[in-house]
Amino acid sequence: MRKPYLFLAVVILLFSSSLVWAQTGTSLSGVVTDQAGAPVRDAAVTIRNVDNGATRTSATDVAGHFQESGLPAGRFEIRAAKHGYADETRTGLSLAVGQDATVEIKMQRSTTDACASGREFATTDCTLTWHGITLYGAYDVGVGYVSHGLPENGYNYEGESLVNRNGYEHRFLVAPNNLSQTGLGIKGKEEFLPGWSVVFNASTGINPQSGLLANASATDTINNGLPRSGYSIAIDGARAGQPFNDEIYGGISSTTFGTLTFGRQRALGTDAMLAYDPAGGAYAFSYIGYNGTMAGGGDTENSRWDDALKYRLTYGLVHFGAMYKFADGQGGCYSASATFTAANCTPESAHNNAYGYDLGGGYHRFSIDFVYQHYNQAISVLNPLLGPQSLTQPYQSTTDSINTNQITGNNLISTTNTVYGIVTDNRAIMGAAKYTWERFKLYAGYEYIRQDNPEHPLGIGASDQGGYDLSGVEDNNLDSPKHVQIWWTGGKYAIDSKTDITLSWYHQLQNDFRVPTTCSADAGFRASCAGTLNEESLFADRHITKRFDVFAGIAYSYVKGGLAIAIPHKPGVPYNADNNCAPTIGGRFTF
């Protein structure tokens, strides 16, 4: 007689448990199809709880269906993956207790070209993808005017928007790479196990007027030996004529453990600059985009690191990045002697390793990042006026801001096609934030940089970017530590779905690191005196199609104090003009 009652009690208990679970759990189900609507079988569907990071993975059935029950209430992200298809992710799902949801996911085959026709390519943002490999690029060119500029050359890729130490004449010019760098790239992501992919990227920048590879170093070397009045525009930068002067790297990516890559890669500061600059690093309208001092943690050449490991991980609302650069190249031949000769210099080793970290996150419409970077033996190429091939100083030398310590006798290496630079050890910390409010996007950032004379000096013949060598080097340029601070802020307003207006402000301040401190208008400023640089810009960008946009705007920049000195040594050699006004109009095509 007891067995029927026992059986009934068990049934009631199970039924009650199911009622309690139904009241406390949630359920997610859905169907996965391809672009034609056919079901995708055996796709790996991963449901991740954004709040605690917990995941569940299941495979779709023959009809493309999937279902997971008993999930805790919260926010969820769903990712569908299968070999031969591009990964698809759905975010922004929030489920309350007892709530169920159904999701439809369409996957695109990665073995076919997403751009089915020339018209689709021209009018949409479809990708040129074959077998998981994507070709991409941009062509950006315009016309502009500068109040104090210089003739152009075929290697310069950044225009002339920023105030230039040798700029002296107003002129109309063809303006390259205004909103983005003209160039080509190829990238890929191919899954080899569920949730694991091989990734790679190779990209390069081109001067759209000449077709030459972007080459900052060549803009200096072609001016070596010329009088100041005979200069064309000269710059310093990480792009130095390398076949892949932007990036070339490969690695492994996991949906759970993050992405690890190795090769030539953008620095963490460069990534943050592109994300938090109101102008998006536009050469024509952004000081921190044109001049990579901030992005490179104190040196524009360090906006990209060679021989570098880079790791990125996103966990819920938080993301983390780390980067390490291995030492590479030659250290040259160095001597601290006042009678520097080829006989008494000592061969040096390269100690140009670097490391950095990034910690950030986002919540709703707000995001923030903090970046720290440390770079040893950073090289800043000087304007060639007092370089080794100058008509007034046709010898190699090491100098600081007070004394001149010249090599005597024969030059250690040929001065042909070589550069001349300052070497420092740099440390930098940056914080930046962004907030979206209706049609507005608001940006702000700050970076502090400390530069010291290098712990390990470089010598004549040391390696610089792109295979160039230093035929003149300054290891003791700083009388005391140099402190640089950079602020920026601005906003972007969407007039409609196709038109944005961007207003930006940038400010750089350096300390007085001259010893003794004798900086004044009467005593004469040096490059080691305190100084400021400011730039304001305003531009409008109108998308005609998904790929083609036109823009028009203006940038105004000016310098004061030590930052208005054109020649690093001796007082009394200021910029030809301490300001520049640069309106620009143009167009850009991206794919």
N, C-alpha and C positions, 0 to 999 in steps of 0.2 A: 504493500500500500504506500510505502514511503517513496518509491522510485518515481511515480508520476509527479508527486509534489516537488521532488528534487529536480527533475527535468524542467518543470514549470518555473522554478526559482532561477535556474541557470538562464532560461530564455528571457525572463524578466530582467535579469542583471545585464545580459548582453544588450538588450533593447534599450535599457536605461543608459548604458555606456555610450551607445551610438547617439542617443539624443544629446548627451552632454558634449560629445565630440562635435556633433553638428552645430552646437551652439558656440563652440570655442575655436573651430578650425575654419580655414578658407580653402577654396579649390580654384585651380587654374587649368583651363583646357583650351584646345584650339586645333587648328589645322594648318599644315605647311604645304604650300603649293609653289610651282614655278611660275614664271611670267605668263605662261599660256593657261594657267589654271589647273594643270595636272598635279595630282598629289605627289609629294616628295617622300619616298619611303626611306626608313632607316636614317633620317636626319637626327643628329644629336641635339636635343633641346635642353638647355641648361637654365634653370630658374634660380636666380640669386636674390636672397633677401638683402636689400640695400642697407638695412638697419644693423644687422649683425654679421653679414658676410656669408651666411650659410647657403649652400647650394644643393640642388637636386638635379640629376641628369637622367633623361629617359630618351628612348628612340621612338620615332613615329612609326605607326603601323602601315599596312599596305594602302590605306586610304589617306595617309598623311596626318592622322590624328595623334594627339598626345594629351595626357591628363595627369595632374598631380593633385592629390587631396591631402587634407590634414596639415596644410601650411599654416603657420602662425600669422596673425594679422600684421600688416606692415606694408612697406614699399618694396616693389619687386622690379627686377630687370630680367628679360627673357632673351636668350640668344640661341639662334638656330645655326648649325654648322654641318656641312657635308662636303666631302671631297668632290671637286668639280663645280661647286657653287660658291658664290661670295657670301661671307657671313652676314646674317641679318640680326639686328638687335632692336628690341622694343623696350623703352624706358617710360618712367612716369606712371607706373601702375601702382595704385594704392588700394588695399583691400581691408575692410573692417571685419570684425568678428562675424562669422557666419555668412560672409559675402562670397559669391562665386563670380568668376569672370571668364569670358571666352575671347581668345585672341586669334586673329588671322595673320599669318606671316607669308609673304611672297619672297622667294629666293631667286636670285639671278644667276644663271650659269656663268662661271668664270672662264669657260672655254670659248665663248662667243664674243663678238664685238658688240658692245652695248650701243654704239652709234650705228644704227642700221642704214643710214643714208647721209649724203652730204648735207641735205637740208637740216636733218636732225642735229648733225654735228655743229652747224652754224648757228642754230637758234636755241638749242637746249644746252644743259651742262652734262650731257652723257659723256662717259669716259671712253678713251681709246684703249680698250683692254682685250688682250688675247691670252688665253690660258693662264690667267692670274697675273699677267704682266701688263702694266699700264704705262703708256707714253704720255707725258704732260709737258707743259711749257707756257711761255708768255712772250708777247711782243709788245713793248711799251715805248712809245716815242711821241715827242711833241715839239713845240716851239716856245721860246721864252725870251726874256730880256733880263739882263743883269746890269745894275748900276755901277758895279765895280768888278769886272771880270777879266778873263784872259782868253787868248786863242785856245781852241780845243785841239786834242790829238786823238789818234785812233785807238788808244788804249784806255782813255778815261771813260768810265762807265757810270759815273755818279752825277753828271751835270755840274752846275756851278752855283747851286742855290745858296750854299753856306758862305759866309764871309771868308775870304781867302787872303792869306798874308801878302801875296804878290799881286792881287787883283787891282787894276788901276784904271780900266776904261769901261764905259758903258757900251753894250753891244747886244745885238740880237743874235740868237744862236739856235741850233737844233738841240733839243733837250732830251737826252735818253733816260730810260728807266726811272720814270717819275713816281709812279705808284708801286711798281714792282720791277724786279730785275728781269730783263729780257734773257731768255735762255731755254734750255731743253733739259728734260730729265726722264729717267726710266725707273720705275719702282715695281716691286712685286711682293705678294704675300700668298704663299701656297701652303695649305694645311697638309701635314703628313701623318698626324694622329689627331683624334678628336681633341680639340682645344689647343693643339700645338701647331705652329706654323713657322716656316722659314720666311724671313723678310730681308729685303735689300732695297737700296736706293742709290742712284748715281745721277748727279745733276751738275750743270755748269752754267755760267753766265757769259753773255756775249754783248759786245757793244753794237747796238743796232745800226749805227751809221756806217761802221767800217767792216763789220763781220768778224773782227778780231776777238779772241777770248779776253774777258775782263782781266786787266793786268795793272794793278796799282803800282807795283815796283817799276814797271817800264815807263810810267809817266814821270818818274824821278830820273831814271838813268838817261832818258833822251834829253833831259835838261842839264845834265852834268856838263860843266865847263862853259856854259852859256852865261852871259851877263844877265842880270835880273830883268832888264828890259826886253830880253829875248825869250823869256819863258813862255811855254804853254802851260795849261792847267796841270798841276801835279798833286797827287794824293798819297795816302798810305792806307793799306787795307790787307785783308786776308786773301783776297782774290789776286793771285800773282801769276796768271797765265797757265795755271795747272790745267790739264785736260778736264778734270772735274773740280773746278775751283770753288764750288759750293760744298757738296758733300759726296762721299762715296763710302758706303758701309754695308755690312751684312750682319745677320744675327738670327736669334731665335725668339719667338713670341709665344707666350702662354696666356690664356684667358684668366688663369688663376695666379700665376707667379710673376707676371709682368714680361717686359721685353729687355733683352740684353743684346747690344750691337757693338761692333768694333770697326774702326776705320777713321776716315776724316769726317768729323761731325760738327754741327753747330754747337757752340758752348751753351750751357744752361742759361747763362745771362742773355744770350741771343734769342733763345726760345721765349724767355720771359718778356724781352723787349717787344717781340712781334705780337705777343698776346696782350700786353698792357699799354702799348703806345697808342694814343688816340688815332694817329696817322698810320698805324700799322707798319712802321719802318720805312715809309715812303721817302725816297731820297730827295724829292723836290720840296717836301713840306715837314720833314722831321729831322731835327738835329741828332737825336739818338739813333736814327736810322742811317743817316749820312755819315756821321762820325761814330765809329764803333767803340769809343772809349768806354761807354757804359756797358754795352753788350759784351765786350771782352774783358770786363773786370779791371780796367785801367789802361788797356792798349787795344787799338782798333784791329791790329793784326790777330789778336787772340779771340776774335769773334767766332773763329773756327779752330778746332784742335785736331792736329794730325795724330795718328797712332793712338787713338783714344777709345777706351771702353765707356759705354753709356748704358745706364740701367734706369728703366721707368716702371713704376707700379702704381696702379689705382686700386684703392680699397674703399668701397663705399663713397663717402663724400670727400675723402682725403687722397692726395696723390703725393708720391715721393720720387725724387730723381737723384742719381749720383753719377759722377763722371771722374775718370782718371786718365791722364795723358802720360804716356811713357816718353822718356827722354830720347831725342833723336838728333841726327845731324852732327856737325863738327864744331868744336869749341874755339878753333883758331889759335893764334899765337899771341901771348900777352906779356907785358912787362909794366911794372909800376915805376920804372926808372925814368928820371928826367932826361936821360940820354938813351931813349928807346931805339934800339937797332935790331936788325935781323939776327945778330949774333947773340943778344942777351935776352931775347923773349922766350917764354916758356910755353910749350904746347898745352892747351887746355882741353878739357872734356866738356861735352854738352851736359848741362844739368837742368834742361828746360822741361822738367816734369811739372804737372799741374793736377789739381783736383778741385772738385766742387760738389755742392749739395743743393737740392731744391726741395722745399716742403710747402705744400699748398693745399687748397681745398675750395669747394664751392657749396653754397647753400641757396637754393632758389635762384635769385637774380644777382647774387653777390659772389665774387671769387677773389682770392688773395693768394700771393706767393711770396716766399722768402728764399733768397738765393745767396749762397756764399761761394766765392771762388778764390783760389790761390794759384798764382802762376809764377814760376821761377824763370829768370833770364828772359823776361819779356822784352821784345825789340820794337822800338818806335823809330821808324825811318824818318830822318830829318829832311827838310827841304834842301835841295842840292846846292843852294847858293854858296855855302861854305863847305860843301862836300869835297871829297878828295880830288875831283877833277876841276874844281873851280880855277878860273884863270888867275885868281889872286892867291890861291893856296893849292898848288898842284902836288901836294904831298899828303901822305896818310898821317893821321894824328889821333891821339886820345886827349880828350879835354874835359874840364868841368866848368862850372859857371864862373869860376874866379881865375884859374890859371890855364895856360895852354901847354900841354905836354906832347911835343911833336916827335915823330919818328925822324931820326937823322939817317942820311945815307939813302941807299936804294929802297924803293917800295917793296914790301914783302910779297904782295901779289899785284897783278895788273889792276889798274883802276877802271878798265873798260867793262861796262855792263855790270858794275857792282854798286852797292848802296852804302849809306852812311847812317849810323843809328845810335840811339841812346838805349842802354840796357838797365832794367830795373827788376826787382822782385815785387810783385803786386799782390795785394789782398783787398777783397771787396765784399761788401754785404749790401744786399738790395731788398727792398720791400715794395710791393706794388699791389694795387687793388682795382677792381672794376665793378660797377653796379649798373644794372639795366632798370630803367624806370620808364614804362610806357614807350614812347618813341625816342627816349634819350638813353645814351650809353655814356657813363661818366668814368673817367680814368684818372689815376694819380699814382706817382711813384717817387722813390728816393733811393739814392745809392751813395755810399761812402766808400772811397778808395784810398788806400795808403800805399805809397810807392817808396821803396828804399833802394839804395845802391845794392847791386847783387852780391849775395854771399859768395858766389862763384863767378868771377869775371869771365867775359868772353873776350877773345882777341881778334886781331886782324885775320881775315879768312874764315871767320865763323859763318855757319849756315843761317840763312834767313828764308822767308817764305818762297815757295816756288822754285827752289834751286838757286836763288841768288846768294852771293857771298857779301860779307861786310868788308870793305876795304878801309873803312874808318869806323871807329867804335868808341863810345864813351861809357865807361863803367863807373865813374865817380862824378856824374853830372849833378848829383843832389848834395848841397851843402848840409842839409838836414832833411828828415822825412818830408815828403810831399803829400799833402792831404787834398783830395779832390772830392767835392760834393756836387751831386747832380739832382735837381728836382724837375719834375714835369707833371703837367696836368692838362686836362682838356675834355672835350665832349663831342659826341657824334649825335646828330639829330636826323631822324628819318622823316623827310617831308612826305614821302609816299613809299610804296613798296620798291621803287626803282631809284630813288634819289636820296643821297645823304649829304649833309653839310658837316664839316669837321673843323673845329677850332682847337688849336694847341698852343702851349707855352712851355719852353724849355729854358733852364737856367743852370749854368756851371760856375762854381766858385773854387778857386785854388788859394792855398795859404801862401804866406811869404816864407819861403824856405831858403832864402838867401842869408848867408852868414859872412860878414856882419850885415845887419839889417839897415840898408841905406837906400831904401826905395822911396822915391818921390818924383814929382814932375821936374823939380829943380835938379835933383841928383842924377836923374835918368833912370828909367825903368829897365829891368832885365826880365828875361823869361822866368827867372826864379822869384820874381816879386808877385804879391797877391794880385789877382785879377778876376774878371768875370766875363762870361759869354752868355748872351741871351738870344733866343729866337722865338718869334711868334709867327704862326701860319694860319691861313684860312683857305679852305678849298671845298668845292662841290663836286660830287661824283654821280653821274647819271648812267644807269645801265640801259642801253638800247636793247640788247638781248642778254641772255644768260652769260654769254661769253664776251661780248663787246661792250665797253663802257667808255664814256668821254668825261673829261674832267677839266676844271679851270680853278686856279687859285693863286695865292701870293704868299711869299715868305720874306720876313725881314729879320736880319741878324746883325749883331754888333758886339764888339769886344772892348774891354777896358783894362788898364794896368798891365800886369805881366803877361796876360793873355793877348795883348795887342802888340807884342814884340815879335818881329819876323825872324830875327837871327838870335839863336840861343845865347850867344856870348857877346859881351861888351854892350854898354848902354847906347841908346840913341839910334837904333835901327828899327823903327816901328813898322807896322803894316803900312802898305801904300795907302789904304783906306780902311778905316776901322768899322765899316758897315757895308751891307749889301742888301739891295732890294731886288727880289727876283719873282716876277709874275710868270706863270706858266700855263699853257693850255695844251691838251693832247688827247690821245686815245690809247686804249689797251685792249688786246685780244688774248684771252687765256684759253687753254685747253688741257 
